Amino acid sequence: MNFLHCEHISEELLDEIRIKKNVILYNYSEPYSLFPASFPHNPPEVCGFEVDGSRAIFYHLLTEFDDTFDITYVGPDIHLKQNYERVKKAVRYSSLDLKIVSFPWFFVYEYFYFKDRDSYTLKEDIQFSTKYNAIFLSGGKRYCRDYIMAELSKYDNFIFSNMGYLDDDSNRKIHQISPRITDPYKEIFEYELLDDCLSISCYNHMSKEKETLLVAGDQSSLDSVWNFNNFNSWKKIYFKSNLNRYKNPDQVAFDNGYFSRDQQPSISQLEKTYLEKNIPAPYQLCPWYWYNIVPDEYLESAVNFVCESQTDIATHVTEKTVKNFFYKKPFLTFGCKNFYKFLTDHGFVLYDELFDYSFDEIEHYGKRLKAYIIECEKILQMDLNDLTNIINTFKDKLDHNYQICSDLTNKLFSKKFEHCFSNNSSADLLEVFQENQIKDKYQILQDMIISTHNGAE
């Protein structure tokens, strides 16, 4: 069996599959496109990601290969099997019998693997007073995340970051004269949440015309500028993390402007930091646990609002959600339908002292997002003391969810890994981790594969 990394489709990958014919493709952490099944009630340009581009993994596999190929796909989506069936039905004609395995716990394992915790574990004597009702660490730019910030930023007790990805070009400008396609050129002056997507009215500085567009919530909003309430998407807000809060951080890796509020250096500048200290630059210049640490503002907030990487009909449990289990922080995540049902089915408990989770059952995207916003507003309308008092009544739930994550990780570590897949597929597929840059902890998983192939359990 040949294991191939497959976060997106390329001609090189397709050629390699054609040659090897018997492969396991793995993607343990990245979102993907469900074209042509995405947004069935909307035109194809509302598919989020590239319509039939490199992220449309199922589409390309089903249309490129037939039943002479033995292909297994391992992905993190909690509804991977159901969503594959959606795509297969939409493609209609394919003889490929693609085997599907969902492994949704990559980020849990990454956070809770015991040898690595000191890099992002707070010192025991660290204490914080609660200053804010809620925080939202936005992550990459998506229309759904912009919508959340636009709606909630009117509350003074709500804070949010708005940096986007590390490699976003900090020198881009809002171009009103000869704009480049990579610059934000759509100035939004009105928006509306519809049943299945968002409608935005904007002035397009490319065409010099006003236009109204339908956009998917998960669609990138890098080309757009929002300016509503206290949210201006072009004004980057970034909360600095204090490394002195943690037990054993990599000071060299973080001795750069990534943790500055007013600048964002390029990757070449970070590499220069290593060279100046006569330390070889690692393969990935940004430390692997960069997303695992949190700023003081997170620790000073009573609740964390979260918007996952995919929120329509696919979702996987990323560090955005898992960090709240690790730091024992009450949170409210916006994801796909039945996100919370998935969590409770796997032993997690909900904080229903604070939240009405009934929005989790809503089919239509826009209605689900609107109901999510209402729950967020309830938190922001509460007196801070009342809010913290309620949280203090369910500390046992925070401890319980932390332990669930710890138990999942221990099952992997102790080779009781049959409990870690969302179906009964072969544990051999844990080899999907073999190429991760954190060699030592993933060597444990490779050892499991070897023992399984030898008939050991």
C-alpha positions in Angstrom: 0.0 0.0 0.0 1.3 3.5 -0.9 0.6 6.5 1.3 0.3 9.8 -0.5 -0.3 13.3 1.1 -3.5 14.7 -0.4 -4.6 18.1 0.9 -5.3 19.1 -2.7 -5.2 17.6 -6.2 -2.3 18.3 -8.6 -1.3 16.7 -11.9 1.7 15.2 -10.2 -0.4 13.5 -7.6 -2.8 12.2 -10.3 0.1 10.8 -12.2 1.5 9.1 -9.1 -1.9 7.5 -8.4 -2.1 6.3 -12.0 1.3 4.6 -11.6 0.8 3.1 -8.2 -2.9 2.2 -8.6 -3.2 1.0 -5.0 -3.0 4.0 -2.6 -4.1 5.6 0.6 -4.5 9.3 0.3 -4.4 11.3 3.5 -5.4 14.7 4.6 -5.6 15.1 8.4 -6.0 18.8 8.8 -7.1 20.8 5.8 -10.6 21.8 4.5 -11.8 20.6 1.1 -14.3 21.5 -1.6 -17.4 19.4 -2.1 -18.0 20.5 -5.7 -20.3 19.8 -7.4 -22.5 19.0 -4.3 -21.7 22.2 -2.5 -24.5 24.8 -2.2 -26.9 22.8 -4.4 -29.5 25.6 -4.4 -27.0 28.3 -5.6 -25.1 28.9 -8.8 -21.7 27.2 -9.0 -19.7 30.3 -8.3 -21.0 30.2 -4.7 -19.1 27.0 -3.9 -16.5 28.4 -1.5 -12.9 27.6 -2.4 -12.2 27.0 -6.1 -15.3 25.6 -7.9 -13.8 22.5 -9.4 -10.2 23.4 -8.5 -7.5 21.6 -6.5 -9.5 21.3 -3.3 -12.3 19.3 -5.0 -10.6 16.1 -4.1 -13.6 13.7 -4.4 -14.6 15.3 -7.8 -11.2 14.7 -9.3 -10.8 11.2 -8.0 -14.3 10.1 -9.2 -13.8 11.6 -12.6 -10.2 10.6 -13.2 -10.2 6.9 -11.9 -12.3 3.8 -12.4 -12.8 0.4 -10.6 -9.3 -0.8 -11.7 -7.9 1.5 -8.9 -7.8 0.7 -5.2 -8.0 4.1 -3.5 -8.7 5.0 0.1 -9.1 8.6 1.3 -8.5 9.6 4.9 -9.8 13.0 5.9 -10.8 15.0 9.0 -14.3 15.9 8.1 -16.8 14.7 10.8 -19.3 13.9 8.0 -16.8 12.6 5.5 -18.7 9.5 4.4 -22.0 11.4 4.0 -20.4 14.2 2.1 -18.6 11.8 -0.2 -21.9 10.2 -1.1 -23.3 13.7 -1.9 -20.4 14.3 -4.3 -20.7 10.9 -5.8 -24.4 11.4 -6.4 -23.7 14.8 -8.1 -21.0 13.3 -10.3 -23.4 10.5 -11.3 -21.1 8.4 -13.5 -18.1 6.9 -11.8 -17.1 3.2 -11.3 -14.5 4.0 -8.7 -15.1 2.4 -5.4 -13.4 5.0 -3.2 -13.0 3.8 0.4 -13.6 6.6 2.9 -12.1 6.9 6.4 -12.8 9.8 8.7 -10.1 10.6 11.3 -11.2 13.8 13.1 -8.8 13.8 16.1 -5.6 15.1 14.6 -5.7 18.4 16.4 -6.7 16.7 19.7 -3.7 14.5 19.4 -1.4 17.4 18.5 -2.6 19.4 21.5 -2.7 16.7 24.1 0.4 14.6 23.2 2.2 14.7 26.6 5.8 15.1 25.4 5.0 18.4 23.7 2.7 20.1 26.1 5.2 22.3 27.9 5.7 24.4 24.7 2.2 25.8 25.2 1.3 24.9 28.8 0.8 27.9 31.1 3.0 28.1 34.2 1.1 27.0 37.2 1.3 30.3 39.0 -0.2 32.3 36.1 -3.6 33.9 37.0 -5.8 36.3 35.0 -8.7 38.5 35.9 -11.7 38.3 33.5 -12.1 41.6 31.6 -14.2 40.7 28.6 -17.4 38.7 28.0 -16.1 37.1 24.8 -13.2 37.0 22.3 -13.2 35.9 18.7 -9.8 34.9 17.1 -10.8 35.1 13.5 -8.1 33.1 11.7 -8.1 33.2 7.9 -10.4 35.6 6.1 -13.8 34.1 5.3 -17.2 35.8 4.7 -18.8 34.0 7.6 -16.1 35.2 10.0 -16.4 38.8 8.7 -20.1 38.6 9.2 -19.7 37.5 12.8 -17.3 40.3 13.5 -19.5 42.9 11.8 -22.5 41.8 13.8 -20.9 41.5 17.2 -18.4 44.3 17.1 -21.1 46.8 18.3 -20.6 45.3 21.8 -17.9 47.0 23.9 -17.3 43.8 25.9 -16.4 41.8 22.8 -12.9 41.8 21.4 -11.6 40.2 18.2 -8.5 39.6 16.2 -8.4 40.2 12.4 -5.0 39.3 11.2 -5.7 36.6 8.7 -3.0 34.1 7.8 0.7 34.6 8.5 1.5 34.8 4.8 -1.1 37.4 3.9 0.7 40.2 2.2 0.9 43.0 4.7 1.8 45.5 2.0 -1.4 45.2 0.1 -3.6 48.3 -0.1 -7.2 49.0 -0.9 -6.7 50.0 -4.6 -9.0 52.4 -6.1 -6.8 53.2 -9.1 -5.5 50.3 -11.2 -6.2 47.7 -8.6 -4.5 44.3 -8.8 -6.7 41.2 -8.6 -4.8 40.2 -5.4 -5.8 43.4 -3.6 -9.2 44.0 -1.9 -11.1 45.9 -4.4 -14.7 45.2 -3.4 -15.9 47.8 -0.8 -19.0 46.4 0.8 -21.7 48.9 1.7 -24.6 46.5 2.4 -24.9 42.8 3.3 -27.7 40.3 4.0 -27.8 36.8 5.3 -29.9 34.5 3.1 -31.0 31.0 3.7 -27.9 29.3 2.0 -25.4 32.1 1.6 -24.7 35.8 2.0 -25.6 38.6 -0.3 -23.1 41.5 -0.5 -23.6 44.8 -2.3 -20.3 46.5 -3.0 -18.5 48.9 -5.2 -16.1 47.1 -7.5 -13.0 49.2 -8.1 -12.0 46.9 -10.9 -15.1 47.4 -13.0 -15.9 50.8 -11.5 -19.5 49.6 -10.9 -21.8 48.7 -8.0 -22.7 45.0 -7.9 -24.5 42.5 -5.7 -23.0 39.1 -5.3 -23.9 35.8 -3.7 -21.0 34.5 -1.6 -20.5 31.3 0.4 -19.8 31.7 4.1 -16.6 29.6 3.7 -15.5 31.6 0.7 -12.3 33.7 1.0 -13.0 37.4 1.6 -9.5 38.7 0.9 -10.8 40.7 -2.0 -13.4 42.5 0.1 -13.5 45.3 2.7 -16.0 45.4 5.5 -16.6 48.6 7.5 -19.6 48.1 9.9 -20.1 48.9 13.5 -16.6 48.7 15.1 -15.3 46.3 12.5 -13.1 47.4 9.6 -11.6 44.4 7.9 -8.7 46.3 6.6 -7.5 47.4 10.0 -5.5 44.4 11.3 -6.0 43.6 15.0 -3.6 41.1 16.4 -3.1 40.2 20.1 0.4 39.5 21.2 1.2 36.3 23.1 3.5 36.6 26.1 5.9 33.7 26.0 6.8 34.2 29.6 3.4 32.7 30.5 4.4 29.3 29.2 6.6 26.6 30.7 9.0 25.9 27.8 8.4 28.0 24.6 10.9 28.1 21.7 12.2 31.6 22.3 14.2 31.7 19.1 11.3 30.7 16.9 9.2 33.5 18.4 12.0 36.2 18.5 10.4 38.0 15.6 7.6 40.3 14.7 4.9 37.6 14.4 4.1 38.4 17.9 4.0 42.2 17.4 0.8 44.2 17.1 2.1 46.6 14.6 4.1 44.6 12.1 4.2 41.2 10.3 7.5 40.2 8.9 8.0 38.0 5.9 9.1 34.4 6.1 12.6 35.5 4.9 12.9 37.8 7.9 12.1 35.0 10.2 14.7 32.8 8.5 17.2 35.6 9.0 16.5 35.6 12.7 17.7 32.0 12.9 20.7 32.6 10.7 21.8 35.6 12.8 21.8 33.3 15.9 23.8 30.6 14.0 20.9 28.2 14.4 19.8 26.2 11.4 16.3 27.2 10.3 13.8 24.4 10.7 11.8 23.0 7.8 8.8 24.9 8.8 9.9 28.3 10.0 6.8 29.0 11.9 6.9 26.6 15.0 4.4 23.8 14.7 2.6 24.9 17.9 2.2 28.5 16.8 -1.6 28.1 16.8 -1.6 26.3 20.1 -0.6 29.3 22.3 -3.0 32.1 23.1 -2.8 35.8 23.9 -3.5 37.3 27.3 -6.8 38.7 25.9 -8.0 35.1 25.4 -7.2 34.3 29.0 -8.9 37.5 30.1 -12.2 36.6 28.3 -15.0 34.6 29.8 -16.0 32.9 26.6 -14.4 32.2 23.2 -16.5 32.4 20.0 -15.2 30.2 17.3 -15.8 29.8 13.5 -14.4 26.6 12.2 -12.5 26.2 8.9 -15.6 24.8 7.2 -19.1 25.6 8.3 -21.6 24.5 5.6 -22.0 20.8 5.2 -18.5 19.8 6.2 -16.5 20.6 9.4 -13.5 19.2 11.1 -12.4 19.8 14.7 -9.4 22.1 14.4 -7.2 23.9 16.9 -9.8 26.7 17.0 -12.1 24.4 19.0 -9.6 22.1 20.6 -7.6 24.9 22.3 -10.7 25.6 24.4 -10.7 22.0 25.7 -7.0 22.4 26.5 -7.2 25.7 28.3 -10.6 24.8 29.8 -12.4 27.8 28.3 -16.1 27.9 27.6 -16.7 28.3 23.9 -19.3 28.5 21.2 -18.3 27.1 17.8 -20.0 27.8 14.5 -19.7 24.8 12.3 -21.8 22.5 10.1 -25.1 21.0 11.2 -24.7 18.4 14.0 -21.3 19.6 15.0 -22.3 19.4 18.7 -24.1 16.1 18.2 -20.8 14.7 16.9 -19.0 16.0 20.1 -21.6 14.6 22.5 -21.6 11.3 20.6 -17.9 11.0 21.4 -18.3 11.8 25.1 -18.0 15.5 25.3 -20.5 17.5 27.4 -22.1 20.8 26.4 -22.2 24.0 28.5 -26.0 24.3 28.3 -25.9 26.5 31.4 -24.8 29.2 29.0 -25.9 28.2 25.5 -29.0 27.0 23.7 -27.5 24.6 21.2 -30.6 24.0 19.2 -29.1 26.0 16.3 -26.9 22.9 15.7 -30.0 21.1 14.2 -30.8 23.9 11.6 -30.4 22.7 8.1 -30.2 26.1 6.2 -26.8 27.8 6.5 -28.0 31.3 6.9 -30.7 30.4 9.5 -28.1 28.4 11.5 -25.6 31.3 11.4 -28.3 33.8 12.5 -29.3 31.6 15.4 -25.6 31.3 16.3 -25.3 35.1 16.4 -28.3 35.3 18.7 -26.6 33.0 21.2 -23.4 35.1 21.0 -25.4 38.2 21.7 -27.0 36.7 24.8 -23.5 36.3 26.2 -22.5 39.8 25.3 -25.6 41.2 26.9 -24.9 39.5 30.2 -23.3 41.2 33.2 -19.7 40.0 33.4 -20.0 39.0 37.1 -23.1 37.0 36.4 -21.4 35.4 33.4 -18.3 34.3 35.4 -20.5 33.1 38.3 -22.4 30.8 35.9 -19.1 29.5 34.4 -17.9 28.7 37.9 -20.8 26.3 38.4 -19.6 24.0 35.6 -15.9 23.7 36.1 -16.4 19.9 36.3 -17.6 20.0 32.7 -14.5 21.8 31.6 -12.4 19.2 33.4 -14.4 16.4 31.8 -13.9 17.6 28.3 -10.2 18.1 28.9 -10.1 14.5 30.1 -11.9 13.2 27.0 -9.2 14.7 24.8 -6.5 13.3 27.1 -8.1 9.8 26.9 -8.3 9.9 23.1 -4.7 10.8 22.9 -3.7 8.1 25.4 -5.6 5.5 23.4 -3.5 6.4 20.4 -0.4 6.3 22.4 -1.2 3.0 24.0 -2.2 1.5 20.7 -5.9 1.2 21.5 -6.5 3.1 18.4 -9.6 1.3 17.1 -11.6 3.8 19.2 -10.1 6.8 17.5 -11.6 6.4 14.1 -15.2 7.5 13.4 -15.9 4.1 11.8 -14.5 0.6 11.9 -11.9 0.9 9.3 -8.4 -0.6 9.5 -6.1 0.9 12.1 -3.3 0.5 9.5 -4.4 3.9 8.3 -2.7 5.7 11.2 0.3 5.8 8.9 -1.3 8.9 7.5 0.8 10.7 10.1 4.1 9.5 8.9 5.3 12.6 7.1 4.4 15.1 9.8 7.4 17.3 10.7 7.1 16.3 14.4 9.0 13.0 13.9 9.2 11.7 17.4 5.6 11.6 18.4 4.5 10.3 15.0 7.1 7.5 15.2 4.8 6.1 17.8 2.0 5.9 15.2 4.3 4.3 12.7 5.3 1.7 15.2 1.6 0.9 15.6 1.3 0.3 11.9 4.2 -2.1 11.9 2.8 -4.1 14.8 -0.6 -4.2 13.1 0.9 -5.5 9.9 2.7 -8.2 11.9 -0.6 -9.3 13.4 0.0 -7.8 16.9 -2.6 -5.7 18.7 
